[in-house]
Amino acid sequence: MNDVKKALTVIANWKMHRTISEAKKYVTDLAPLIQGSLSQVYLAAPFTMLSEIAPLCRASNIVLGAQNMNDHDEGAFTGEISGKMLKDAGADFVILGHSERRTLFHESNDFVNRKVKKAIDVGLVPVVCIGETAAERDSGNTANVLSYQLRYSLAGVNSEQIGRIMIAYEPLWAIGTQQAAMPAVAQEMHLFCRRYIEDQYGKYAAEKVSILYGGSVKPDNAKVLSEQKDVDGLLVGGASLSVESFEKIVNFPNGIL
Ligand code: PGA
C-alpha cells in the first residue's frame, strides 16, 4: 500500500436529491472546508440547479457537472437536455452511462457512446461509468463485461480525446449497498481498465486517463481505496449528500483532518 499523497478527483453524485436553496447552502458550507485540499472536487447536480449554483462553484473551485445528457444538440426529444444546454448552464463535465441509467432507463453502450462523443464535441468532460453485476462477477465474467462496456462506450474516441475523459469503475453490487469493493479488488479492476486503455490507445493515454472508483465510498474507506495505485479518484453517491461526510472523503485521503 502506498501512503502517497496524490491529487484525487472526488465527484459528488447527488442523484435525484436537493432543491435549489438546499444546493446553495451545501456549496456555501462545503467551500471553506475543502479550500486547502489537494483533491479536486466535482459536483454532479440535478439539471434544475446548475445555473443557480454555477457562480458559487466557480468561486469555490468546485467543478460543476450534470448526471446525464442527450446525444443531440436540440430537437424533438421531450424531456431531454443537451450537452450544449449543460454548458450554457455552467456545467463542465457530465456523468454518462451510470448503472442506474443503464438498468432503470435501458441505456445501451451504443447510446452511451453517442453521448460520450457529443460531450467531447461540446467541451464537456465525460465521466463514463462501467461495472459488473454480482451475477457477472460470480460467474467469472467481470473482465469480459468491463472490456465490452469500454469497447462499445468508447468506440470512435481517439487517443487524443481519451485523455479528456474519465472512467468510473462502479461495480453494481457495491452501489448503495454499504459494501464497497475491497481495496485489492478495486485496484485489480482499475489496473485491468488501464491496461485496456493502454492496449487500445497507448501508454501515454493510459497514464493520462483518470479512473475513479464508485460504490459505497464512505469516510472510513476513502483513504484505503484512494491509496490504491490505479485509483485516481472517487465517485461518491449517498455519502456525498451530507457536507460532513463528503468533506471527510475529500480531506482524509490526503491527511487533512
Ligand atoms: P453510492 O453511489 O456511493 O451511494 O454507492 C455511487 C454511485 O452510484 O455513483
Boltz pocket constraint, residues with backbone or C-beta under 6 A from the ligand:
constraints:
  - pocket:
      binder: B
      contacts: [[A, 13], [A, 170], [A, 174], [A, 175], [A, 176], [A, 177], [A, 214], [A, 215], [A, 216], [A, 217], [A, 235], [A, 236], [A, 237], [A, 238], [A, 239]]
      max_distance: 6.0
